[in-house]
Amino acid sequence: MRRVILFSVFVLLLAALALVYAETPTPEPTPDVPAELSTEGATPTDRQPMAKKIELVCPVDGETVTGWEIAAFHTAGVDTDFCYLGASESFYQKLIFTCPKCGYTGYREDFPPHLTKLPAKVVKKIKKKIPKLVNLEKLEPWDRYAILAQIYIWRDKPNKDIGNAYVRATYTMRGLALGRNEIKQERWLREQAIKYLIKASRRGEFPLNEVPQVKYLIADLLRRNRHFKKAISYYQDAAKLKNRPEWLDEMIIRQMARAHAYDDS
């Protein structure tokens, strides 16, 4: 009963945060409930803009890349796969920058001066393959995250960062009226997220205190893609870990029941 109450308070707190303040966000190394939920030290919205435009330099072709520095964003709460609800435009789409010429995509730290130089072989692949993978003139938000994931693969980045990029690609599609092709693409993106998060988990890329949330997230992604039997197995694995946070217990119970009921919503 105490755990149920704790979880309920947690959910109500998230829903109450209509405006969330944060430092300049970086790729989350884990799918744990992120630190951006903190409102400590925040200033009123009439004193601080939600985001401001900034310009970076593409490390591939030297083009100017315009993007956003986020100070705050709106959310209606957190979904069962840790997606901020209603935050596609105000948060996820503004987190990454895309070069309009070559398609190079990354977070702020993937651009100079944080990034000093890209390997020549990576630059060659970006110039040759990105224009063939997507239409750079009609990029959807999820396309940009898919590009980010592919570039991370070429850069030999950790599996957890690749998986996180694919997860966020699906987040940008949340709440939209998707057509048949878009639903198919969403499932594919989620499959890639599952693949790389499992790799990261098996290779010990996550800190021990974050493993329960990772196991749970993998389970929920599997459930959403109708891999119910495997999802139940991962929910059970998460439930067995002694270092799991108390609020996670109720989520595991509820979502595992949905998996048993063949519910992929």
SEMARTOR-457107 format. One record per residue (C-alpha): residue number from 1; z negated, y negated, x negated. Coordinates in steps of 0.1 Angstrom, whole numbers, padded with zeros to 4 digits, m for minus. Each point is the difference from the previous one (the first is absolute). Example, Ala and Ser with C-alpha at 12.3 -4.5 7.8 and 13.67 -1.06 7.14 Angstrom:
<recs>
<rec vexba="1" w="m0078" v="0045" u="m0123"/>
<rec vexba="2" w="0007" v="m0034" u="m0014"/>
</recs>
This chain:
<recs>
<rec vexba="1" w="0000" v="0000" u="0000"/>
<rec vexba="2" w="m0008" v="m0023" u="m0029"/>
<rec vexba="3" w="0034" v="0005" u="m0015"/>
<rec vexba="4" w="0017" v="m0007" u="0032"/>
<rec vexba="5" w="m0019" v="m0033" u="0003"/>
<rec vexba="6" w="0009" v="m0009" u="m0036"/>
<rec vexba="7" w="0036" v="0007" u="0006"/>
<rec vexba="8" w="0001" v="m0019" u="0033"/>
<rec vexba="9" w="m0016" v="m0031" u="m0017"/>
<rec vexba="10" w="0026" v="0004" u="m0029"/>
<rec vexba="11" w="0029" v="0000" u="0025"/>
<rec vexba="12" w="m0013" v="m0029" u="0020"/>
<rec vexba="13" w="m0005" v="m0020" u="m0032"/>
<rec vexba="14" w="0036" v="0006" u="m0010"/>
<rec vexba="15" w="0013" v="m0010" u="0035"/>
<rec vexba="16" w="m0021" v="m0032" u="m0001"/>
<rec vexba="17" w="0016" v="m0012" u="m0032"/>
<rec vexba="18" w="0030" v="m0018" u="0015"/>
<rec vexba="19" w="0004" v="m0018" u="m0033"/>
<rec vexba="20" w="m0006" v="0017" u="m0033"/>
<rec vexba="21" w="m0004" v="m0019" u="m0033"/>
<rec vexba="22" w="0009" v="0015" u="m0034"/>
<rec vexba="23" w="0007" v="m0007" u="m0036"/>
<rec vexba="24" w="0037" v="0004" u="m0010"/>
<rec vexba="25" w="0005" v="0036" u="0011"/>
<rec vexba="26" w="0011" v="0027" u="m0025"/>
<rec vexba="27" w="0012" v="0036" u="0007"/>
<rec vexba="28" w="m0030" v="0019" u="0012"/>
<rec vexba="29" w="m0006" v="0030" u="m0023"/>
<rec vexba="30" w="m0014" v="0019" u="0029"/>
<rec vexba="31" w="0003" v="0001" u="0038"/>
<rec vexba="32" w="m0037" v="m0008" u="0004"/>
<rec vexba="33" w="m0009" v="m0028" u="0024"/>
<rec vexba="34" w="0011" v="m0029" u="m0022"/>
<rec vexba="35" w="m0021" v="m0029" u="m0014"/>
<rec vexba="36" w="0021" v="m0025" u="0018"/>
<rec vexba="37" w="m0022" v="0005" u="0031"/>
<rec vexba="38" w="m0027" v="m0021" u="m0016"/>
<rec vexba="39" w="m0004" v="m0035" u="0014"/>
<rec vexba="40" w="m0026" v="m0011" u="m0025"/>
<rec vexba="41" w="0007" v="m0034" u="m0014"/>
<rec vexba="42" w="0028" v="m0007" u="0024"/>
<rec vexba="43" w="0010" v="m0035" u="0011"/>
<rec vexba="44" w="0012" v="m0009" u="0035"/>
<rec vexba="45" w="0037" v="0003" u="0007"/>
<rec vexba="46" w="0004" v="m0037" u="0005"/>
<rec vexba="47" w="m0010" v="m0005" u="m0037"/>
<rec vexba="48" w="0019" v="0030" u="m0015"/>
<rec vexba="49" w="0036" v="0010" u="0008"/>
<rec vexba="50" w="0007" v="0037" u="0008"/>
<rec vexba="51" w="0025" v="0002" u="m0028"/>
<rec vexba="52" w="0020" v="m0022" u="m0023"/>
<rec vexba="53" w="0035" v="0005" u="m0015"/>
<rec vexba="54" w="0003" v="0007" u="m0037"/>
<rec vexba="55" w="0029" v="0006" u="m0023"/>
<rec vexba="56" w="0002" v="0028" u="m0026"/>
<rec vexba="57" w="0027" v="0011" u="m0024"/>
<rec vexba="58" w="0018" v="0033" u="0004"/>
<rec vexba="59" w="m0005" v="0021" u="m0032"/>
<rec vexba="60" w="0034" v="0016" u="0005"/>
<rec vexba="61" w="0024" v="m0029" u="0004"/>
<rec vexba="62" w="m0021" v="m0031" u="m0004"/>
<rec vexba="63" w="0006" v="m0011" u="0036"/>
<rec vexba="64" w="m0026" v="m0021" u="0018"/>
<rec vexba="65" w="m0019" v="0021" u="0025"/>
<rec vexba="66" w="m0018" v="m0018" u="0029"/>
<rec vexba="67" w="m0031" v="0016" u="0015"/>
<rec vexba="68" w="m0035" v="m0006" u="0013"/>
<rec vexba="69" w="m0035" v="m0003" u="m0014"/>
<rec vexba="70" w="m0023" v="0013" u="0028"/>
<rec vexba="71" w="m0033" v="m0018" u="0006"/>
<rec vexba="72" w="m0007" v="0016" u="0034"/>
<rec vexba="73" w="0016" v="0021" u="0027"/>
<rec vexba="74" w="m0004" v="0010" u="0036"/>
<rec vexba="75" w="m0009" v="0035" u="0011"/>
<rec vexba="76" w="m0010" v="0016" u="0033"/>
<rec vexba="77" w="m0018" v="0028" u="m0018"/>
<rec vexba="78" w="0008" v="0031" u="m0020"/>
<rec vexba="79" w="0019" v="0030" u="0012"/>
<rec vexba="80" w="m0010" v="0036" u="m0007"/>
<rec vexba="81" w="0022" v="0001" u="m0031"/>
<rec vexba="82" w="m0016" v="m0032" u="m0013"/>
<rec vexba="83" w="0030" v="m0022" u="0011"/>
<rec vexba="84" w="m0011" v="m0036" u="0008"/>
<rec vexba="85" w="0012" v="m0005" u="0036"/>
<rec vexba="86" w="0022" v="m0029" u="0007"/>
<rec vexba="87" w="0002" v="m0010" u="m0037"/>
<rec vexba="88" w="0035" v="0010" u="m0009"/>
<rec vexba="89" w="0013" v="m0036" u="m0002"/>
<rec vexba="90" w="m0031" v="m0017" u="m0012"/>
<rec vexba="91" w="m0011" v="0025" u="m0026"/>
<rec vexba="92" w="0022" v="0030" u="m0009"/>
<rec vexba="93" w="0034" v="m0018" u="0000"/>
<rec vexba="94" w="m0015" v="m0028" u="m0021"/>
<rec vexba="95" w="m0017" v="0023" u="m0026"/>
<rec vexba="96" w="0033" v="0008" u="m0018"/>
<rec vexba="97" w="0028" v="m0020" u="m0015"/>
<rec vexba="98" w="0037" v="0009" u="0000"/>
<rec vexba="99" w="0028" v="m0014" u="m0022"/>
<rec vexba="100" w="0029" v="m0010" u="0024"/>
<rec vexba="101" w="0025" v="0008" u="m0028"/>
<rec vexba="102" w="m0009" v="0034" u="m0014"/>
<rec vexba="103" w="m0026" v="0012" u="0025"/>
<rec vexba="104" w="m0028" v="0003" u="m0026"/>
<rec vexba="105" w="m0033" v="0002" u="0020"/>
<rec vexba="106" w="m0036" v="m0001" u="m0010"/>
<rec vexba="107" w="m0034" v="m0015" u="0005"/>
<rec vexba="108" w="m0008" v="m0032" u="m0019"/>
<rec vexba="109" w="m0012" v="0019" u="m0030"/>
<rec vexba="110" w="0034" v="0018" u="m0002"/>
<rec vexba="111" w="0015" v="m0034" u="m0010"/>
<rec vexba="112" w="m0004" v="m0022" u="m0031"/>
<rec vexba="113" w="m0023" v="m0011" u="m0014"/>
<rec vexba="114" w="m0021" v="0031" u="0010"/>
<rec vexba="115" w="0030" v="0023" u="m0008"/>
<rec vexba="116" w="0013" v="m0007" u="m0035"/>
<rec vexba="117" w="0031" v="0022" u="0000"/>
<rec vexba="118" w="0017" v="0028" u="0019"/>
<rec vexba="119" w="0014" v="0030" u="m0019"/>
<rec vexba="120" w="0038" v="m0003" u="m0004"/>
<rec vexba="121" w="0005" v="0033" u="0018"/>
<rec vexba="122" w="m0019" v="m0013" u="0030"/>
<rec vexba="123" w="0020" v="m0032" u="0001"/>
<rec vexba="124" w="0032" v="0020" u="m0001"/>
<rec vexba="125" w="m0010" v="0022" u="0029"/>
<rec vexba="126" w="m0011" v="m0030" u="0021"/>
<rec vexba="127" w="0034" v="m0018" u="m0006"/>
<rec vexba="128" w="0020" v="0032" u="0007"/>
<rec vexba="129" w="m0019" v="0018" u="0027"/>
<rec vexba="130" w="m0019" v="m0025" u="0022"/>
<rec vexba="131" w="0032" v="m0016" u="0015"/>
<rec vexba="132" w="0012" v="0035" u="0009"/>
<rec vexba="133" w="m0033" v="0010" u="0016"/>
<rec vexba="134" w="m0003" v="m0030" u="0023"/>
<rec vexba="135" w="0019" v="m0029" u="0014"/>
<rec vexba="136" w="m0017" v="m0029" u="m0018"/>
<rec vexba="137" w="0013" v="m0025" u="0026"/>
<rec vexba="138" w="m0017" v="0019" u="0029"/>
<rec vexba="139" w="m0033" v="0012" u="m0014"/>
<rec vexba="140" w="m0027" v="0011" u="0024"/>
<rec vexba="141" w="m0036" v="m0003" u="m0012"/>
<rec vexba="142" w="m0003" v="0038" u="m0003"/>
<rec vexba="143" w="0031" v="0000" u="m0022"/>
<rec vexba="144" w="m0017" v="m0023" u="m0024"/>
<rec vexba="145" w="m0030" v="0023" u="m0003"/>
<rec vexba="146" w="0023" v="0029" u="m0005"/>
<rec vexba="147" w="0017" v="m0019" u="m0028"/>
<rec vexba="148" w="m0034" v="m0007" u="m0015"/>
<rec vexba="149" w="m0009" v="0037" u="0001"/>
<rec vexba="150" w="0034" v="0010" u="m0016"/>
<rec vexba="151" w="m0005" v="m0026" u="m0028"/>
<rec vexba="152" w="m0035" v="0013" u="m0006"/>
<rec vexba="153" w="0014" v="0035" u="m0003"/>
<rec vexba="154" w="0025" v="m0012" u="m0027"/>
<rec vexba="155" w="m0029" v="m0019" u="m0017"/>
<rec vexba="156" w="m0021" v="0032" u="m0001"/>
<rec vexba="157" w="m0028" v="m0018" u="0019"/>
<rec vexba="158" w="m0030" v="0021" u="0013"/>
<rec vexba="159" w="0007" v="0022" u="0031"/>
<rec vexba="160" w="m0027" v="m0018" u="0019"/>
<rec vexba="161" w="0020" v="m0033" u="m0003"/>
<rec vexba="162" w="0032" v="0016" u="0010"/>
<rec vexba="163" w="m0017" v="0016" u="0030"/>
<rec vexba="164" w="m0016" v="m0032" u="0010"/>
<rec vexba="165" w="0034" v="m0018" u="0000"/>
<rec vexba="166" w="0014" v="0026" u="0024"/>
<rec vexba="167" w="m0031" v="m0002" u="0022"/>
<rec vexba="168" w="0004" v="m0038" u="0002"/>
<rec vexba="169" w="0036" v="0005" u="0009"/>
<rec vexba="170" w="m0011" v="0018" u="0031"/>
<rec vexba="171" w="m0026" v="m0027" u="0007"/>
<rec vexba="172" w="0027" v="m0027" u="0003"/>
<rec vexba="173" w="0015" v="0021" u="0029"/>
<rec vexba="174" w="m0032" v="0002" u="0020"/>
<rec vexba="175" w="0002" v="m0014" u="0035"/>
<rec vexba="176" w="0038" v="m0004" u="0000"/>
<rec vexba="177" w="0024" v="0015" u="0025"/>
<rec vexba="178" w="0017" v="0024" u="m0023"/>
<rec vexba="179" w="0034" v="0016" u="0006"/>
<rec vexba="180" w="0009" v="0036" u="m0007"/>
<rec vexba="181" w="0011" v="m0007" u="m0036"/>
<rec vexba="182" w="m0030" v="m0022" u="m0007"/>
<rec vexba="183" w="m0024" v="0027" u="0013"/>
<rec vexba="184" w="0018" v="0025" u="m0023"/>
<rec vexba="185" w="m0004" v="m0024" u="m0029"/>
<rec vexba="186" w="m0037" v="m0005" u="0007"/>
<rec vexba="187" w="m0006" v="0037" u="m0001"/>
<rec vexba="188" w="0019" v="0003" u="m0033"/>
<rec vexba="189" w="m0020" v="m0029" u="m0015"/>
<rec vexba="190" w="m0033" v="0017" u="0012"/>
<rec vexba="191" w="0011" v="0033" u="m0016"/>
<rec vexba="192" w="0005" v="m0018" u="m0033"/>
<rec vexba="193" w="m0034" v="m0016" u="0003"/>
<rec vexba="194" w="m0016" v="0035" u="0007"/>
<rec vexba="195" w="0019" v="0015" u="m0030"/>
<rec vexba="196" w="m0012" v="m0026" u="m0025"/>
<rec vexba="197" w="m0036" v="m0004" u="0013"/>
<rec vexba="198" w="m0004" v="0038" u="m0002"/>
<rec vexba="199" w="0013" v="m0001" u="m0036"/>
<rec vexba="200" w="m0024" v="m0028" u="m0008"/>
<rec vexba="201" w="m0029" v="0019" u="0015"/>
<rec vexba="202" w="0008" v="0032" u="m0018"/>
<rec vexba="203" w="0003" v="m0019" u="m0033"/>
<rec vexba="204" w="m0033" v="m0018" u="0004"/>
<rec vexba="205" w="0014" v="m0035" u="0002"/>
<rec vexba="206" w="m0026" v="m0012" u="0025"/>
<rec vexba="207" w="m0036" v="m0007" u="m0008"/>
<rec vexba="208" w="m0024" v="0027" u="0013"/>
<rec vexba="209" w="m0016" v="m0024" u="0025"/>
<rec vexba="210" w="0034" v="m0006" u="0016"/>
<rec vexba="211" w="0012" v="0036" u="0003"/>
<rec vexba="212" w="m0014" v="0006" u="0035"/>
<rec vexba="213" w="0020" v="m0030" u="0014"/>
<rec vexba="214" w="0031" v="0012" u="m0018"/>
<rec vexba="215" w="m0003" v="0035" u="0014"/>
<rec vexba="216" w="m0005" v="m0015" u="0035"/>
<rec vexba="217" w="0030" v="m0023" u="m0004"/>
<rec vexba="218" w="0023" v="0029" u="m0011"/>
<rec vexba="219" w="m0013" v="0019" u="0031"/>
<rec vexba="220" w="0008" v="m0028" u="0023"/>
<rec vexba="221" w="0035" v="m0005" u="m0015"/>
<rec vexba="222" w="0007" v="0037" u="0004"/>
<rec vexba="223" w="m0012" v="m0001" u="0036"/>
<rec vexba="224" w="0023" v="m0030" u="0008"/>
<rec vexba="225" w="0029" v="0021" u="m0014"/>
<rec vexba="226" w="m0009" v="0030" u="0021"/>
<rec vexba="227" w="m0013" v="0022" u="m0029"/>
<rec vexba="228" w="m0030" v="0008" u="0022"/>
<rec vexba="229" w="m0012" v="0032" u="m0018"/>
<rec vexba="230" w="0001" v="m0017" u="m0034"/>
<rec vexba="231" w="m0016" v="m0031" u="0014"/>
<rec vexba="232" w="m0029" v="0020" u="0013"/>
<rec vexba="233" w="m0005" v="0015" u="m0034"/>
<rec vexba="234" w="m0002" v="m0034" u="m0017"/>
<rec vexba="235" w="m0024" v="m0014" u="0027"/>
<rec vexba="236" w="m0022" v="0030" u="m0007"/>
<rec vexba="237" w="0002" v="m0006" u="m0037"/>
<rec vexba="238" w="m0011" v="m0036" u="0005"/>
<rec vexba="239" w="m0029" v="0011" u="0022"/>
<rec vexba="240" w="m0013" v="0023" u="m0027"/>
<rec vexba="241" w="m0003" v="m0027" u="m0027"/>
<rec vexba="242" w="m0036" v="m0011" u="m0004"/>
<rec vexba="243" w="0009" v="m0035" u="m0012"/>
<rec vexba="244" w="0018" v="m0010" u="0031"/>
<rec vexba="245" w="m0011" v="m0032" u="0017"/>
<rec vexba="246" w="m0018" v="0005" u="0033"/>
<rec vexba="247" w="0026" v="m0020" u="0021"/>
<rec vexba="248" w="0026" v="0025" u="m0011"/>
<rec vexba="249" w="m0016" v="0029" u="0018"/>
<rec vexba="250" w="0008" v="m0012" u="0035"/>
<rec vexba="251" w="0036" v="m0008" u="m0010"/>
<rec vexba="252" w="0004" v="0035" u="m0013"/>
<rec vexba="253" w="m0014" v="0016" u="0031"/>
<rec vexba="254" w="0021" v="m0021" u="0024"/>
<rec vexba="255" w="0033" v="0003" u="m0020"/>
<rec vexba="256" w="m0004" v="0037" u="m0006"/>
<rec vexba="257" w="m0004" v="0005" u="0037"/>
<rec vexba="258" w="0033" v="m0018" u="0005"/>
<rec vexba="259" w="0016" v="0023" u="m0026"/>
<rec vexba="260" w="m0013" v="0030" u="0020"/>
<rec vexba="261" w="0016" v="m0015" u="0031"/>
<rec vexba="262" w="0033" v="m0005" u="m0018"/>
<rec vexba="263" w="m0003" v="m0037" u="0005"/>
<rec vexba="264" w="0021" v="m0020" u="m0026"/>
<rec vexba="265" w="m0006" v="m0035" u="0014"/>
</recs>
